[in-house]
Amino acid sequence: MKKLVFLVSLVFPTFFTVAQDTLTVTKNFADTINVKIDTTYWQRSFSGGVNVNQASFSNWAGGGVNSLALGSVIVARALYEKGTISWDNSADLQLGYVSQRGITRKAADLLFLNSVLGRKLTPQWEAFVSATLSSFFAPGYRYENLAADRNRLLVSSFFSPAQLTLAWGLAYRPADWFSVRISPFAPRFTFVTDDAVRVRKLANGTYVPDPTQEAYGVKAGRHVRTEWLALQLQAMLNRNLSDNFNVSARYLLYANYQTMNAIDHRLDLMLTAKISRYLSTTFSLIGLYDEDFSSGLQLQQTLAIGLLYNVTTFRKK
């Protein structure tokens, strides 16, 4: 009889605690602990890095130039998932400067925000609407092919240019770390809010400011260009190849149905290798082909070693 009472005393508390949503049972079945239910349905991550490079020379026979470089990178994400509904928000931010001989120039600049609201149709397919914004933080200058009385020429600034794209379509996501989004209807708005970035190329190859010129596809006298009928395709990959190495890539294709012979392409690639808890090396590459911005391929590449802070609440699957 004592054995039966002892057995019931073990089984009944176990059954009772399993039936309650706020309790769980420890492995030894002796104690219980309160567990707070996750009712937010949010997962968040933040990664921020600061890179510094400095060199100084004084009466150095081998020659050299005093320099100071400072750069920062922020990658953040917030994902809401409940049932068949998901809302994925991400931000990629970069800004860096290099100073030599008392002259400071911008070395990296990126403002990229993306928000996607989706409804799952099957385990691998979902319908979605999205908004994407890209621009720069700080003024950017041209330093070559200028008139003799100029040492730099303003060619970009905050929201000059900026592009806002709204898209509707279907997404294919075979894994958490990879997705492809196809949008047959993706209107895009290109902004140029500062006419000072409008320039003209002279016959001798030099550039001069000219507010009457078209800039980034936005005609003179206007600040917004609208492309209503367009196709957009996005492919995104974000995966940890190991505990200390992450690869993140994003490819974007944009095609205006009226100018299918001038399709825009953009590739963003970032490789992050963690050296220690707070030290990492980062390689980033941006490739852009957009005839409204330039007739050739544009590239921005950075390689840096610096401090890294990383925190995440994403659940491992």
DASUL-V81701 format. One record per run of one state. SS is the DSSP state (h for helix, s for strand, l for the rest). FROM is the first residue (numbers start at 1). LEN is the number of residues. If there is no record, write none. Layout:
[[SS FROM LEN] [SS FROM LEN]]
This chain:
[[l 1 1] [h 2 18] [l 20 3] [s 23 3] [l 26 6] [s 32 3] [l 35 7] [s 42 14] [l 56 11] [s 67 16] [l 83 2] [s 85 16] [l 101 2] [s 103 18] [l 121 4] [s 125 11] [l 136 4] [s 140 3] [l 143 3] [s 146 1] [l 147 6] [s 153 5] [l 158 2] [s 160 16] [l 176 2] [s 178 8] [l 186 2] [s 188 5] [l 193 2] [h 195 3] [l 198 1] [s 199 3] [l 202 5] [s 207 3] [l 210 5] [s 215 1] [l 216 2] [s 218 1] [l 219 5] [s 224 4] [l 228 2] [s 230 13] [l 243 2] [s 245 12] [l 257 7] [s 264 11] [l 275 4] [s 279 11] [l 290 8] [s 298 15] [l 313 5]]
